[in-house]
Amino acid sequence: MELHAGTFNPEDFAWKGLTLTATAAKHIRELSIKQGVLGLRLGVKQTGCAGFGYVLNTVSEPAAGDLIYERDGAKLYVSPEAMPFIDGTQVDYVRDGLNQVFKFHNPKAQNQCGCGESFGIQAE
C-alpha cells in the first residue's frame, strides 16, 4: 500500500531532499548491477506500533513525478507523496551485529518503536 498524504499538493513544497552515505550508495549500485535495475525506491507505509515504516523496492522503470537522489552512480527514487514523511533523511548502510541493513536517519521521526521497524512523526 502506497501512502497518500491527503489533500496537500506535494508540488507546492520545496524539499530538502535525501542524502546517501558512501556505503549506502555503494550497496545500491551493487544491487542495481546484480539485479539489472535502475536503482531503489524508498517509500513509506502505515505499519508497526509507531505508525509508519520504510519500504525499499527495486526500480525497473521510474514512475511519473519520481524524485531521484543520486550519489556515485547509485539512484534512489522517491514519490513526492512520501516526502512529507522522509524529507531530510540520510540513508546509510551499516553492519548491525551479523546483519548488514539500511538505516534511516530521519529528522522528522519523533519516535520509534522498540524494535526500530517503525517511526512516528508529529504534524507540522
Helices and strands as residue ranges (DSSP letters): G 10-12, E 19-20, H 22-35, E 39-47, E 51-59, E 67-71, E 74-78, G 80-82, H 83-86, E 90-96, E 99-105, E 109-112, E 119-121
